[in-house]
Amino acid sequence: MSVENSEQGLNNSTKQALESRALAPRFYTTDCEAIGKLAIDPVREEWDAMMSAFEADKNREHFKQTYDFDPAELDKDPELKTEFLDLLVSSITAEYSGCVLYQEIESKVGNPEIADLMRYMARDESRHAGFINRALNKLGVAVDLGVLKREKEYTFFRPKFIFYATYLSEKIGYARYITIYRHLERNPDRRFHPIFKWFYEWCNDEFAHGEAFALLMRANPELLRGFNKVYIKLFLILVYTTMYVRDHSRPKLYEAFGMDVTEFDNTVFDITSEISKQVFPMTLNTRDPRFQRGLERLLDLNIRLDALGGQKGVMVALRKVGLQAGIAGTMLRLFMLPAIPNQMPEQVAMQPAW
């Protein structure tokens, strides 16, 4: 069934989740057979401890909604509501993307231990997606996850790219959630929706999923050597810049939080960079003024490109090409900035920075 035929009757949230925009979360597929060949024994002690924690499932009772919320409260500020819904739809797409990917790997991977890991992580991501969707349902705009799984465009990534991207997304998710949670604990009057009360325990899952990929990469150090360092640096830049541009497209959301969005992003970069030292061979100097100027340049170019959306004509097409070239050139300049090499630690496991 095609997207065009199925979109009749779908609500805007489902349609938005199905979109394949440049900055929208994607669905991925990979070479599951290759993942099944990865080594585990080099990190056997840490692996067994991690799997015991996943099996214990301390968050099994956490993601149950026990709150009442009047949707009319958000109607008082239409801009904030639009940006909040955009955040929730983007989040559910990302969470469900992880669920679908982990389920696929579980069903096709040849290694039963890795299959068990993927089953646990799919379980967690399913809970997260379901929890967000119940919040959206109370706002009358739940996403049809069945349609999303069936009709969302899938992107093939080699296993190592899955590891780099997913490790980063899990750790950056942790950094975002814990930063927002801490801020709203200090400023409860800024908590305009009760879903943010769940962010503390949510961080446990995000952090643990990142640790799982860190262990797999540390057990297979060839993923972190040689030309793979180029890929890792590229993924760091892509993930950080995407987050920066996406967050700055939601000014009312961060205004409602009482947060400076640029400083929020820089704080998230700092936390993620510190955590990623456990496995990645380098970090980015995101506080470098040249890096900051590059982020601002990308934001400006993306705003101008978005403003041309829906317009047609030769001149519009030429302007789009020029802006896209500017984005590519800015990304290249960011890539050429020197990274900070890491001294790889002996200890693999980390503790959340609560």
Secondary structure, 3 states (H helix, E strand, C coil): CCHHHHCCCCCHHHHHHHCCCCCCCCEEECCHHHHCCCCCHHHHHHHHHHHHHHHHCCCCCCCCCCCCCCCHHHHCCHHHHHHHHHHHHHHHHHHHHHHHHHHHHHHHCCCHHHHHHHHHHHHHHHHHHHHHHHHHHHCCCCCCHHHHHHHCCEEECCHHHHHHHHHHHHHHHHHHHHHHHHHHHHCHHHCCCHHHHHHHHHHHHHHHHHHHHHHHHHHCHHHHCCCHHHHHHHHHHHHHHHHHHHHCCCHHHHHHHCCCHHHHHHHHHHHHHHHHCCCCCEECCCCCHHHHHHHHHHHHHHHHHHHCCCCCCHHHHHHHHHHHHHHHHHHHHHHHCCCEECCCCCCCCCCCCC
